């Protein structure tokens, strides 16, 4: 059935208005969709950047772990070497002290006085010329048992 022209025109006008409203509605949705797509691309780019940074940090972390492991191994090696050097130094000092003790013991032993008696004089003696105490290492003994310092022996005896 044919509608009167005015009714058909009204209907067309109404449909055009609905079309305009739908176009605006979908145009607004399309613009929102484009904005969402742009944001999505930005987020994807940021995600890629963060992922790349995370990989770089992992590599640095692995490198640092290797360096720390190497430094710990070096520290153990140096500590062991230091302990060996300290032990050698201690042994060397002990050897040196033993040698000094042996030398001092030899130096403090008195030579025989010409008598059968092996009795020892005191560790220090007194020079019979200058009357200064002298160690036996720097003392000369006469057959009679008197002691003289080296300086006096050189000056007076020659």
C-alpha positions in Angstrom: 0.0 0.0 0.0 1.2 3.3 -0.9 1.6 5.9 1.7 0.7 9.4 1.1 3.6 11.4 0.1 3.8 13.4 3.2 3.8 10.2 5.2 6.5 8.8 3.0 8.5 11.9 3.2 8.1 11.9 7.0 9.2 8.3 7.0 12.3 9.1 4.9 13.1 12.0 7.0 12.8 9.9 10.1 15.0 7.2 8.6 17.6 9.8 7.6 17.6 11.1 11.2 18.0 7.5 12.5 20.8 7.0 10.0 22.5 10.2 11.2 22.1 9.2 14.8 23.5 5.7 14.0 26.4 7.2 12.0 27.2 9.5 14.9 27.0 6.6 17.3 29.2 4.4 15.2 31.5 7.2 14.3 32.0 7.9 18.0 32.6 4.2 18.6 35.0 4.1 15.7 37.0 7.0 17.1 37.1 5.3 20.5 38.2 2.1 18.8 41.0 4.0 17.0 42.1 5.6 20.3 42.1 2.2 21.9 44.1 0.7 19.1 46.7 3.5 19.4 46.9 3.0 23.1 47.3 -0.7 22.5 50.2 -0.1 20.1 51.9 2.2 22.7 51.5 -0.4 25.4 53.0 -3.1 23.1 56.0 -0.8 22.3 56.4 -0.1 26.1 56.2 -3.9 26.8 58.9 -4.6 24.2 61.1 -1.9 25.7 60.6 -3.3 29.2 61.3 -6.9 27.9 64.5 -5.7 26.3 65.6 -4.0 29.5 64.8 -7.1 31.5 66.9 -9.2 29.2 69.8 -6.6 29.5 69.5 -6.7 33.3 69.6 -10.5 33.3 72.7 -10.4 31.2 74.3 -7.9 33.5 73.2 -9.9 36.5 74.7 -13.1 35.1 78.0 -11.2 34.3 78.1 -9.8 37.8 77.5 -13.2 39.3 80.4 -14.6 37.3 82.6 -11.7 38.4 81.6 -12.3 42.1 82.3 -16.0 41.7 85.7 -15.2 40.3 86.5 -12.7 43.0 85.4 -15.2 45.7 87.7 -17.8 44.1 90.6 -15.3 43.9 90.0 -14.3 47.5 90.2 -18.0 48.6 93.4 -18.4 46.6 95.0 -15.3 48.0 93.9 -16.2 51.5 95.5 -19.6 51.1 98.7 -18.1 49.7 98.7 -15.6 52.6 98.4 -18.4 55.1 101.3 -20.2 53.5 103.4 -17.1 53.5 102.6 -16.5 57.1 103.4 -20.1 58.0 106.8 -19.8 56.1 107.5 -16.5 57.9 106.7 -18.0 61.2 108.9 -21.0 60.5 111.7 -18.7 59.2 111.4 -16.6 62.4 111.5 -19.8 64.5 114.6 -21.0 62.6 116.3 -17.6 63.0 115.5 -17.6 66.8 116.8 -21.1 67.1 120.0 -20.1 65.3 120.4 -17.0 67.5 119.7 -19.1 70.6 122.3 -21.7 69.6 124.8 -18.9 68.7 124.2 -17.2 72.1 124.6 -20.5 73.9 127.9 -21.1 72.1 129.0 -17.6 72.8 128.2 -17.9 76.5 130.1 -21.1 77.0 133.4 -20.4 78.6 136.6 -21.8 77.2 138.6 -24.2 79.4 140.8 -22.3 81.9 143.6 -24.8 81.6 142.5 -26.7 84.7 140.6 -29.9 84.8 137.6 -28.2 86.3 134.7 -27.6 83.9 132.9 -25.2 86.2 131.6 -22.2 84.3 132.0 -18.6 85.2 129.0 -16.3 85.3 127.5 -15.3 81.9 129.0 -11.9 82.3 132.4 -11.1 83.5 134.3 -8.0 84.6 137.3 -6.7 82.7 140.3 -6.6 85.1 141.6 -3.5 83.4 138.6 -1.1 82.9 136.3 -3.0 85.4 133.3 -2.8 82.9 131.0 -5.8 82.7 131.4 -7.7 79.4 129.6 -10.7 77.8 131.7 -13.7 77.3 131.4 -13.3 73.5 133.6 -10.2 73.8 135.8 -11.4 76.5 139.4 -12.7 76.5 140.5 -15.1 79.3 143.9 -15.5 80.7 145.2 -18.9 81.7 144.7 -17.8 85.3 141.0 -17.2 84.7 141.0 -13.4 84.6 138.8 -11.9 81.9 139.4 -8.8 79.8 137.2 -6.9 77.3 138.2 -7.0 73.7 139.0 -3.2 73.6 141.4 -3.5 76.6 143.1 -6.6 75.1 143.7 -4.8 71.9 144.9 -1.6 73.5 147.1 -3.1 76.2 148.2 -6.5 74.9 148.2 -5.8 71.2 
